[in-house]
Amino acid sequence: MTDLFTPLTIGAVTFRNRIAVSPMCQYSSTDGYANDWHLIHLASRAVGGAGLVFTEAAAIEPRGRISPQDLGIWLDEHIEPLAKIVRAIHNFGAIAGIQLAHAGRKASTAPPWEGGEVLNTSNGGWHPVLSSSAIPFSENHPIPEALNIEGIQQIINDFVQAAQRSQEAGFKVIEIHAAHGYLLHQFLSPLSNKRNDEYGGSFENRTRLLREVVQAVREILPSDYPLWVRISATDWVENGWDIEQSIALAEKLNSLGVDLIDTSSGGSVPNAKIPFGPGYQTEFATRIRHEANILTGAVGLITSPEQADQIIRTGQADIVLIGREMLRNPYWALSAAKKLRQEKFSPVQYERAWL
C-alpha cells in the first residue's frame, strides 16, 4: 500500500517521499535576489527529510511582486544565487522546485510584519498594478490597470523566460501559481474578471490566459520535466470560482501536459468566509484527482504525520504540501518517519537524535 514515505515518480524525477515543503513567502530579498536566508531556510528542509522543497513565489517581473522584498526570477542575474540553493537541496537528497508567480492587483504591499499595507511610489511601491479588469482587491487597494492584449502576451512571455531561467538554475519542478487571488486567478474568477473580450466572460475565455501560459511553458520544457499548477479550488464566495470549474480546468490542464494540480483555495476577495480546520482543502484535491484523472497535492492545515499519512494511504492526494508546520519544525519529515516507524533516513550526523 502507498504511504507517506513511498517514493513518487513524475516524469524524469523521483521524490524520495510524498512530503513537500509548500511555497512560503519570506519577504527577505533585495531586488529579487536570493540570499543566505533563502539558502539556509530551504536547504535545512532538505536536510530535514522532505522529498520536495519549493521556493517561495518567484516573481516573473518586478511589478509581479507582492512586496518589494519578494524573490524574483526576471533577470538572468537571479539565476546563480538560486542555483546555489538548488545544488544544496539536491546534495541533501531532496528535489528543488520553484513556483513562478505574478501578484497582479495584490502587488505593491509591505511585508506582513510591517503591516501589509499598500505601498505607493513614495514609500517603495509601484504604480500601476495589473489585473484582468480595473477592479481593486479591496477599498484600500488602488484601481489596477486592466491588461490589454499586448500586455497579456508580455505576461505569457515573462512566464516562459522565467521557466527557462528556472531550468538553467537546475530546478527539477516548476509550479505555475494560479491561486490565492494573484494575477492568473484574477483572470479565472468571475469576481475579478469582467472583461468582454476573448479573455473574459465564459469559462473558456476566463481560463484562456492560464492555458496559454501552460502551453507556452510546456513547449520549452522536456516532455518528462514535471510541470505543476497551483489553483484555488474555490473562492468560497457565491457566484465566484468553484470546485466544478476547477475540475473542468484540471481536465484541460491535464491535456496540455500539466502533471499535478496543487490544490489550495481562497484569496480572490477579502470578505470570503473560509471554514478553516484540519485538512479543510483536502476534499478538493480528492475530487480533482478522481474526477479529472490527474495527480494532486493536498495543502492546508495538514499538521500531524498520521493525518498526512492517511491522506496518501486513502488516495485523497498523491503528495502533501506542508507549510506552517515546516516553519515551526524544519525536521518535520524526520519526526514523521520516527512516529510512523519508517526506516531511518536522517543524515548520519543526526542519527543519534533519532535512535
C-alpha positions, 0 to 999 in steps of 0.5 A: 500500500502507498504511504507517506514515505513511498517514493513518487515518480513524475516524469524524469524525477523521483521524490524520495517521499510524498512530503513537500515543503509548500511555497512560503513567502519570506519577504527577505530579498533585495531586488529579487535576489536570493540570499543566505536566508533563502539558502539556509531556510530551504536547504535545512528542509532538505536536510530535514527529510522532505522529498520536495522543497519549493521556493517561495513565489518567484516573481516573473517581473518586478511589478509581479511582486507582492512586496518589494522584498519578494524573490524574483526570477526576471533577470538572468542575474537571479539565476546563480544565487538560486542555483546555489540553493538548488545544488544544496537541496539536491546534495541533501537528497531532496528535489528543488522546485520553484513556483513562478508567480505574478501578484497582479492587483495584490502587488505593491504591499509591505511585508506582513510584519510591517503591516501589509499595507499598500505601498505607493511610489513614495514609500517603495511601491509601484504604480500601476498594478495589473489585473484582468479588469480595473477592479481593486482587491479591496477599498484600500487597494488602488484601481489596477490597470486592466491588461490589454492584449499586448500586455497579456502576451508580455505576461505569457512571455515573462512566464516562459523566460522565467521557466527557462531561467528556472531550468538553467538554475537546475530546478527539477519542478516548476509550479505555475501559481494560479491561486490565492487571488494573484494575477492568473486567478484574477483572470479565472474568477468571475469576481475579478474578471469582467472583461468582454473580450476573448479573455473574459466572460465564459469559462473558456475565455476566463481560463484562456490566459492560464492555458496559454501560459501552460502551453507556452511553458510546456513547449520549452520544457522536456516532455518528462520535466514535471510541470505543476499548477497551483489553483484555488479550488474555490473562492468560497464566495457565491457566484465566484470560482468553484470546485466544478470549474476547477475540475473542468480546468484540471481536465484541460490542464491535464491535456496540455501536459500539466502533471499535478494540480496543487490544490489550495483555495481562497484569496480572490476577495477579502470578505470570503468566509473560509471554514478553516480546520484540519485538512479543510482543502483536502476534499478538493484535491480528492475530487480533482484527482478522481474526477479529472484523472490527474495527480494532486497535492493536498495543502492546508492545515495538514499538521500531524504525520498520521493525518498526512499519512492517511491522506496518501494511504486513502488516495485523497492526494498523491503528495502533501504540501506542508507549510506552517508546520515546516516553519515551526519544525524544519525536521518535520519529515524526520519526526514523521518517519520516527512516529510512523516507524519508517526506516531511518533516513536522517543524515548520519550526523543526526542519527543519534537524535533519532535512535 
